[in-house]
Amino acid sequence: MRATQLKGRVVLIAGGTEGVGVQIVRAFLQRGAVVVVPSASAEQLEHLREDLHAFSSENVVTIFGDIGRLEEAERIRDVLLVRVGRLDAVVASLSRGYDCSSLVKVTFEMWQRALTDHLTTQFVIAHTFLPLLITQGHGSYTLVKRTAMECTAPHGPGAIVEAAQDMLVRVLTEELADTHVRINQVFVCPDTTVRKGADDPPEGLAGECVGTVTAWLASEEAAPVHAATIRLVADQSTIPNTIIP
């Protein structure tokens, strides 16, 4: 992709303050996009702005708020429209790893947290921001997910939530079939993680790979790509030509 491939595009990146989300933010900025990053942590937003000091402040728009709550997501949407006026793409990079604990042992609180973090928040984002893309007649919506493949067999809330996310994507794809809004998924497989701890996010070349692929999916070059699932693993330090021309 050329450095200016996304110049003038506005992208909302949920989960852009930590882990691979920061790499995704950086990839869009490097290609000229205006990046909007919401977070319920003012400290994380401040750290992000400091980390991105080399980029124009006009291209880095941070909004304080919990995008996983419907009323807050709607407020974030309204603030976004006031500050930048439009939305061309959404990236939901929310998963930090799945709980593979046995369902008969997991606590109800853990179950609720898994549903909220990995499913309800995805619904809230889609419900709030997809109508903007539909109304303007074009757009890209990408889910970036850690997969529960790290579980040796389907176990616990993680496996159930991942299956539900897949169905959410299938439903959105069918419902938006007559629009020009493209829905795609990027799976970050366990091998991409440079591990220091159980929940450590992808780093280094792997993280850059996720950012590159995600930014490409929002570009004109990827206009024919819809309902695709791209799986990234550790040895993909470069993007095969079969994925990105």
Summary of the structure (lengths in Angstrom):
residues: 245
radius of gyration: 17.0
end to end distance: 8.3
largest distance: 51.4
contacts: 814
relative contact order: 0.16
helix: 45%
strand: 17%
